[in-house]
Amino acid sequence: MAARAYWQGQIRLALVSIPVEAYSAVKSGAKISFNQIHEPSGKRIRYEKVADGVGPVDRDDIVKGYEMSKGNYVLLDEEEIEAVKIESKKTLELVQFVEAHEIDPLYFERPYYIAPADDLAEEAFVVLREALRKAKKVGLGQLSVRGSEKLVAIKPCGKGLLMETLRYADEVRQGQSFFEDIEESKPDKELLELATTLIDKKTAPFDASEFEDRYADALMKLIEKKAKAKGGKKILEDVDEPDGKAKSNVIDLMAALKQSVDEGGKKSSTKKAASSSRKRKSA
């Protein structure tokens, strides 16, 4: 089934408008989700709308409330909320350009692929893409969609563009308050060199496919095994539990780093040898 566009409209740069379509770059939802089940009957648990001291209430009697203070709410009905929603616009105007490194990763929220809407839009789309690439800049604008307004960043991505929604300033916590108790001291020079050497040995190009969600994989295998078991209730495997005994010996930081560097070098050599062996077999 063809992907459904998250947004369709046009990117505007001054007097130039480019018809485009935006598609989510990530899969929505978790790999595995659970429902709550009443075990004796096997029926799914449903939830009732209840009010303290009242019990179950009718959906027509429910309104939205913003808590101003403990137990003190400002009530709003749907018509009032709808009246202040931002009208969804079909134009995303690029109003500012910044260096990519100027945007702290804390602000990035969700990525979307941007593609030209049709063949006629392709030429202008390519010009914008290559201009951003040549200038090494990211375009900023605000996108009105589904009643809200999002701050977005546009940058080149292969043959297309990548649009990333950004958090607003008031949505990001300042980290300095969490770091106040860390002393301002320089580390031991030899320890720093060992740590740097270890980082260098483990440095490689990023490839997301090299990493797997081992918990999700193990959970799915358990689900599949239980589904095959009679009634799906028998636990087929015991999960190893920690012995609860903490290690009494504290390894010296210097020794640990040296050992890590040595092991890192051995693993790197083994990996290279295996790679060379595969290449010889392939040849």
C-alpha positions in Angstrom: 0.0 0.0 0.0 1.4 3.4 -0.9 2.4 5.6 1.9 0.0 8.3 2.9 1.3 11.9 2.8 1.5 13.6 6.2 1.2 17.0 4.5 0.7 18.3 1.0 1.4 21.9 0.0 4.2 24.1 -1.2 7.5 25.3 0.1 8.0 29.0 -0.6 11.3 30.7 -0.9 10.7 34.4 -1.6 8.7 34.4 -4.8 9.3 30.8 -5.7 6.7 28.2 -4.7 7.5 24.5 -5.0 4.6 21.9 -4.7 5.7 19.1 -2.4 4.5 16.2 -0.3 5.8 15.2 3.2 5.9 11.6 4.4 6.8 10.3 7.8 10.4 9.0 7.9 9.8 6.7 10.8 7.4 3.9 11.6 4.7 4.8 14.1 4.0 2.7 17.2 6.0 0.3 19.2 7.0 -3.1 17.7 5.1 -4.8 20.5 2.2 -3.5 22.5 0.0 -5.2 25.1 -3.7 -5.1 26.1 -4.9 -5.8 29.6 -6.9 -9.1 29.8 -9.2 -10.5 32.4 -7.5 -13.9 32.8 -10.5 -16.0 34.0 -12.7 -15.0 31.1 -10.0 -14.0 28.5 -11.9 -10.8 27.8 -10.1 -7.5 27.2 -10.3 -4.9 30.0 -12.2 -1.7 29.1 -12.1 1.6 30.9 -15.0 3.6 32.2 -15.1 7.4 32.5 -15.5 8.1 36.2 -15.5 11.1 38.5 -14.4 11.1 42.1 -17.4 10.8 44.4 -19.8 10.5 41.4 -18.9 7.3 39.6 -19.4 6.5 35.9 -20.4 9.6 33.9 -21.9 10.3 30.5 -19.5 11.3 27.7 -21.8 14.2 26.9 -21.1 15.7 30.3 -17.3 15.7 29.8 -15.4 18.9 29.0 -11.7 19.8 28.9 -10.2 21.6 31.8 -6.8 23.3 32.4 -5.5 23.0 35.9 -4.5 26.4 37.2 -3.7 25.2 40.7 -4.4 22.0 42.7 -8.0 21.1 42.1 -8.8 24.5 40.3 -9.6 24.1 36.6 -10.5 26.5 33.8 -13.2 24.7 31.7 -13.2 24.9 27.9 -15.7 23.4 25.5 -14.8 22.1 22.0 -16.1 25.2 20.2 -13.8 27.5 22.2 -10.8 25.3 21.5 -11.6 25.0 17.8 -11.9 28.8 17.5 -8.2 29.3 18.4 -6.8 26.5 16.3 -4.4 27.6 13.6 -5.8 27.2 10.2 -4.0 24.5 8.2 -2.1 26.3 5.5 -0.8 24.8 2.3 2.4 27.0 2.3 5.6 26.5 4.2 7.6 29.7 3.9 11.4 29.4 4.6 12.0 32.6 6.6 15.5 31.9 8.0 18.6 29.9 7.2 21.1 28.7 9.8 24.2 26.5 10.1 23.1 22.9 10.8 25.4 22.7 13.9 23.6 25.7 15.4 20.5 23.6 16.2 21.0 21.6 19.4 20.0 18.0 19.0 17.6 18.5 22.0 15.3 20.5 19.7 14.8 17.8 17.0 11.6 15.9 17.3 10.4 13.9 14.3 11.7 13.5 10.7 9.7 13.6 7.4 10.8 13.0 3.8 10.0 15.8 1.4 9.5 15.0 -2.3 8.3 17.0 -5.3 4.6 16.7 -5.9 4.9 16.3 -9.6 7.4 16.4 -12.5 6.8 20.2 -13.0 7.9 20.9 -9.5 11.1 18.8 -9.8 13.4 21.5 -11.3 12.7 24.1 -8.6 12.9 21.3 -6.0 16.4 20.3 -7.2 17.6 23.9 -7.2 16.5 24.4 -3.6 18.1 21.2 -2.5 21.4 21.9 -4.2 21.4 25.5 -2.9 21.0 24.3 0.6 23.7 21.8 0.1 26.1 24.3 -1.4 25.5 26.9 1.3 25.6 24.1 4.0 22.6 25.7 5.6 19.3 24.5 7.0 16.0 26.3 6.2 13.6 27.2 9.0 9.8 27.9 8.8 6.5 27.2 10.6 4.1 24.6 9.4 0.4 24.8 10.1 -1.1 21.4 10.2 -4.0 19.6 12.1 -4.8 22.7 14.1 -1.3 23.4 15.5 1.8 25.2 14.3 5.1 23.4 14.2 8.6 24.8 13.9 10.4 22.9 11.2 13.9 22.6 9.6 14.5 21.7 6.0 17.8 20.2 4.7 19.1 18.0 1.8 18.7 14.3 2.1 20.1 12.2 -0.8 18.0 13.1 -3.8 15.3 14.7 -1.7 14.8 16.9 1.4 14.4 16.1 5.0 12.0 18.1 7.1 12.4 17.8 10.9 9.9 19.2 13.4 11.6 21.1 16.2 10.6 21.6 19.8 9.9 25.2 20.9 12.2 26.8 23.4 9.8 26.4 26.3 9.6 22.7 25.7 13.3 22.1 26.4 14.7 21.9 29.9 18.0 23.7 30.4 20.6 21.1 31.4 22.9 23.2 33.5 20.8 22.9 36.6 21.4 19.1 36.5 25.2 19.5 36.2 25.7 22.1 39.0 27.2 19.5 41.4 29.9 18.3 39.0 33.3 19.7 39.9 35.2 21.7 37.4 38.4 19.7 37.4 40.6 18.3 34.6 41.0 14.6 34.3 44.4 12.8 34.7 46.3 13.1 31.5 47.1 9.4 31.1 43.5 8.4 31.9 42.3 10.9 29.2 44.8 9.5 26.6 43.7 5.9 27.4 40.0 6.8 27.1 40.7 8.7 23.8 42.6 5.7 22.4 39.7 3.4 23.3 37.3 5.8 21.5 39.6 5.8 18.4 39.7 2.0 18.3 35.9 1.7 18.4 35.3 4.5 15.9 33.4 3.3 12.7 30.9 4.7 10.2 27.4 4.8 11.7 25.1 2.0 10.4 21.8 1.6 12.2 21.3 -1.9 10.8 24.3 -3.0 13.0 22.1 -2.6 16.1 19.0 -4.7 17.0 16.4 -4.3 19.7 17.3 -7.5 21.5 14.5 -7.1 24.1 11.8 -6.8 21.4 13.2 -9.8 19.5 13.4 -11.9 22.7 9.8 -10.8 23.7 8.4 -11.7 20.3 10.1 -15.2 20.4 8.5 -15.8 23.8 5.1 -14.7 22.5 5.4 -17.0 19.5 6.4 -19.9 21.6 3.6 -19.4 24.1 1.1 -19.1 21.2 2.1 -22.5 20.0 1.8 -24.0 23.5 -1.5 -25.4 24.5 -3.7 -22.6 25.8 -0.8 -20.2 25.5 -0.3 -20.3 29.2 2.7 -22.5 29.8 6.0 -20.6 30.4 8.5 -22.4 28.3 11.7 -20.9 29.4 13.1 -19.6 32.7 14.6 -16.2 32.6 18.0 -16.0 34.3 17.9 -13.8 37.3 20.8 -11.9 38.7 22.4 -13.6 41.7 22.0 -10.4 43.7 25.6 -10.5 44.8 27.5 -7.3 44.1 31.1 -7.6 43.2 33.2 -6.8 46.2 36.3 -5.9 44.2 36.4 -2.4 42.6 38.6 -2.5 39.5 41.0 0.3 39.2 40.0 2.8 36.5 43.5 2.8 34.9 43.6 -1.0 34.7 40.1 -1.1 33.3 40.9 1.4 30.6 44.1 -0.4 29.7 42.3 -3.8 29.5 39.6 -2.2 27.4 42.1 -0.8 25.0 43.9 -4.1 24.7 40.6 -6.1 24.1 39.4 -3.5 21.7 42.5 -3.9 19.6 42.2 -7.7 19.6 38.5 -7.5 18.6 39.3 -5.1 15.8 42.0 -7.4 14.5 39.7 -10.4 14.6 37.0 -8.5 12.8 39.4 -7.4 10.1 40.7 -10.9 9.7 37.1 -12.3 9.4 36.3 -9.6 6.9 39.3 -10.5 4.8 38.4 -14.2 5.0 34.9 -13.5 3.7 36.3 -11.4 0.8 38.7 -14.2 -0.1 35.9 -16.8 -0.1 33.7 -14.4 -2.1 36.5 -14.0 -4.6 
